[in-house]
Amino acid sequence: MTEFIQLHLLTSYPPANLNRDDTGQPKTATMGGVLRARISSQSLKRAWRTSEVFTAPLAGHVGIRTKRFAEKLMIRLMATGKKKKEAKNIASKVAKIFATVDKNTPPFTCQLVHLSPTEIAAIDAITERLVAGEKINPADELLLGGVERAADIAMFGRMLADRREHSVEAAVQVAHAVTTHAVTIEDDYFTAIDDLKSRGEDAGASHIGEHEFVSGVFYLYLCIDRGLLLHNLDNNAALAGTALRALAESAVKIGPKGKQASFASRAYASFVLAERGPQQPRSLSIAFLKPTNGIDQLATSIKALNGAWKSLDGAYGKCAEVRYMFNVHAGEGTLAELLDFVSG
């Protein structure tokens, strides 16, 4: 029976616009009959996956997600004297091994392809052989496959529409983060002054603008299928442990980068409930169906979250074998202990 690792985080963000919609406003969701601020799981996962907190401990085990991987091959061939048409044709043949090539912008692929380090190395190797003048049919080469070293693919999965046998089921599920309370989206009206404008000129601003922001305590839920993670990593337990630690630390420390220059809205999680066990996973978002309120929303949110898991345990029986609480608000626990618990 597999083991599930569940993380429940509460993070307080000051005024911010970390993840905005198509109109530029902070993303929202209606929950419990009131408007909540929301940060999408896609935004969170990209912020974690590209952060140094994640990539440094997993050096050599992180892939690249791109449509343009064959472009480097084309440029390399052109630099050795091949005509652009011939170089593009060769690069497109390599790209077709992974996905359908975009007819308008070859050798780009139509979809983003998440390449493992093994696949990147294979493409680099065939590039050098082609540059050296070797006659190669890319279709005969084993370029696709070998994702056992890619921790990010093992955790977040990949979908190859044209090569489904090489798709990978994600071992990590990430919910959208939502505030534990109702919010109001506010406007920041700002101006900019021309530094070279003299005193005798019009004193008005040279630029006027506005952008929206929101603040609040966000609840975030992650569920990790440890058995699937090990399977995706070819049962490399050491790499799986490192990946779990990198993911947990990223989730605690890293947020999306949206509008950081304007708001500097960086924050660490103030509370983390970590759970392990074979029981069927469940989110604790029901703790916040009734919006929290009051002047100490973090403490109120922690109390509601703890009340929710205790109530579920009472109704369904033990929903996790073991738990660990990291409570910065109360000075309980440490990050090191949390990471040991998650990876243990």
WOPENOR-V696608 format. One record per backbone hydrogen bond with DSSP energy under -0.5 kcal/mol. CO is the residue of the C=O (numbers start at 1). NH is the residue of the N-H. If there is no record, write none. Layout:
CO_NH, CO_NH
//
This chain:
3_226, 3_227, 4_6, 4_277, 5_224, 6_275, 7_222, 8_273, 9_220, 10_270, 10_271, 11_13, 11_218, 13_216, 16_214, 18_258, 19_27, 21_24, 25_21, 27_38, 29_31, 29_36, 31_34, 34_31, 35_183, 36_29, 37_179, 39_177, 40_44, 41_45, 42_46, 43_47, 44_48, 45_49, 46_50, 48_51, 51_54, 51_55, 52_56, 54_58, 56_59, 58_61, 61_151, 61_152, 64_66, 64_115, 66_113, 67_109, 68_71, 68_72, 69_73, 70_74, 71_75, 72_76, 73_77, 74_78, 75_79, 76_80, 77_80, 77_82, 78_81, 83_87, 84_88, 85_89, 86_90, 87_91, 88_92, 89_93, 90_94, 91_95, 92_96, 93_97, 94_97, 95_98, 95_99, 100_110, 105_108, 108_102, 112_114, 113_66, 113_115, 115_64, 116_120, 117_121, 118_122, 119_123, 120_124, 121_125, 122_126, 123_127, 124_128, 125_129, 126_130, 127_131, 128_132, 129_134, 130_133, 134_136, 136_138, 137_140, 138_141, 141_143, 147_150, 149_151, 150_154, 151_155, 152_156, 153_157, 154_171, 155_172, 158_168, 159_161, 160_163, 163_166, 164_167, 168_158, 171_225, 173_223, 177_39, 178_219, 180_292, 186_213, 187_189, 188_211, 190_209, 192_206, 192_207, 193_195, 194_197, 198_201, 207_192, 209_190, 211_188, 213_186, 214_16, 216_13, 216_218, 217_180, 218_11, 219_178, 220_9, 221_175, 222_7, 223_173, 224_5, 224_226, 225_229, 226_230, 227_231, 228_232, 229_233, 230_235, 231_234, 233_236, 235_237, 236_240, 237_241, 238_242, 239_243, 240_244, 241_245, 242_246, 243_247, 244_248, 245_249, 246_250, 247_251, 248_252, 249_253, 250_254, 252_269, 257_260, 258_17, 259_262, 259_263, 260_264, 264_266, 270_328, 270_329, 271_10, 272_274, 272_326, 273_8, 274_324, 275_6, 276_321, 276_322, 277_4, 284_287, 285_288, 286_289, 289_291, 296_300, 297_301, 298_302, 299_303, 300_304, 301_305, 302_306, 303_307, 304_308, 305_309, 306_310, 307_311, 308_312, 309_313, 310_314, 311_315, 312_316, 313_317, 322_276, 324_274, 325_327, 326_272, 326_328, 327_331, 327_332, 332_327, 334_338, 335_339, 336_340, 337_341, 338_342, 339_343, 340_344
//
